[in-house]
Amino acid sequence: MKVLVLDDDNDFLETIKKILLSHNHLVDCAGSAKDALAMLDQSEYDYVFVDYKMPENDGIWFMKNAKLPRRTRALLMTAFVNREVINKMFALGACGYLIKPFNEEDLLRHMAFFER
């Protein structure tokens, strides 16, 4: 699977990248929503993991501006648990969410669920 991970926390990005690489996924990381949009223009992804709370442009802004192919699954990753945010993300195309902090097992379980 090819995965794009969007988060403004570089340490978090590296942790998620290591987990995914260890399970033979291809991984690109973006530290801002604008960078992630540019990456979408260059490549197609099976998954896009989207942080909600970021400086400048948040996850909702990203989802509104991303032209994700129908087959790309978007997952919200957030420590900011708010039903309104989750509902907006689902309305914009997210198919699930992970509450930070989450572990490797949680991440892989979500991916396996959507690969069925």
C-alpha positions in Angstrom: 0.0 0.0 0.0 1.1 3.5 -0.7 0.4 5.9 2.2 0.6 9.7 2.6 0.9 10.8 6.2 0.0 14.5 6.9 1.0 15.9 10.3 2.8 19.0 11.6 4.7 17.0 14.3 8.0 15.6 12.7 8.6 13.1 15.5 5.1 11.7 15.0 5.6 11.5 11.2 8.9 9.6 11.7 7.2 7.1 14.1 4.3 6.4 11.7 6.7 6.2 8.8 8.9 3.6 10.6 5.8 1.5 11.5 4.4 1.5 8.0 7.8 0.8 6.4 8.3 -2.1 8.7 5.1 -3.6 7.2 6.3 -3.1 3.7 4.1 0.0 2.9 5.4 2.8 0.7 5.3 6.1 2.7 5.4 9.8 2.0 5.2 12.4 4.7 4.0 16.0 4.6 4.3 18.5 7.4 1.6 20.8 6.1 -1.7 20.6 4.2 -0.3 22.6 1.3 2.7 20.2 0.9 0.3 17.2 1.1 -1.8 18.7 -1.7 1.3 19.1 -3.9 2.2 15.5 -3.2 -1.3 14.4 -4.3 -0.7 16.0 -7.7 2.5 13.9 -8.1 1.3 10.5 -6.9 -1.8 8.4 -6.1 -2.2 6.9 -2.6 -4.1 4.0 -1.2 -4.4 5.8 2.2 -4.0 9.4 3.4 -3.7 9.9 7.1 -4.7 13.4 8.0 -4.0 15.3 11.2 -6.8 17.7 12.2 -5.1 20.4 14.2 -2.2 22.1 12.3 -1.0 25.6 12.0 -2.1 27.5 8.9 -4.4 24.9 7.3 -6.1 22.2 9.3 -7.3 18.8 8.2 -10.7 20.1 7.2 -9.1 22.6 4.9 -7.0 19.8 3.4 -10.0 17.5 2.8 -12.0 20.4 1.2 -9.1 21.1 -1.2 -7.8 17.5 -1.9 -9.1 15.8 -5.0 -8.8 12.3 -3.7 -9.5 9.4 -6.1 -12.5 7.3 -5.0 -10.3 4.4 -4.1 -8.1 6.5 -1.7 -9.1 6.1 1.9 -8.7 9.0 4.2 -8.3 8.5 7.9 -8.4 11.3 10.5 -5.7 11.2 13.2 -6.4 13.6 16.1 -6.0 14.2 19.8 -8.7 16.8 19.4 -11.8 14.6 19.9 -14.8 16.6 18.9 -17.9 15.1 17.3 -18.4 18.2 15.0 -14.8 17.8 13.6 -15.3 14.1 13.1 -18.6 14.6 11.3 -17.1 17.2 9.0 -14.2 15.0 8.1 -16.6 12.1 7.4 -18.8 14.4 5.3 -15.6 15.4 3.3 -14.7 11.8 2.6 -12.9 10.4 5.6 -13.7 6.7 6.3 -12.4 6.4 9.8 -10.4 8.0 12.6 -7.6 7.3 15.1 -7.4 9.1 18.4 -3.9 10.1 19.3 -2.0 8.6 20.9 -2.5 5.3 19.2 -0.2 2.3 18.8 1.0 0.2 16.0 -1.7 -2.4 16.5 -4.4 0.3 16.2 -3.0 1.7 13.1 -2.6 -1.7 11.3 -6.1 -2.8 12.5 -7.6 0.3 10.8 -5.8 -0.4 7.6 -6.7 -4.1 7.6 -10.4 -3.2 8.1 -10.5 -1.1 5.0 -8.5 -3.6 2.9 -11.3 -6.1 3.0 
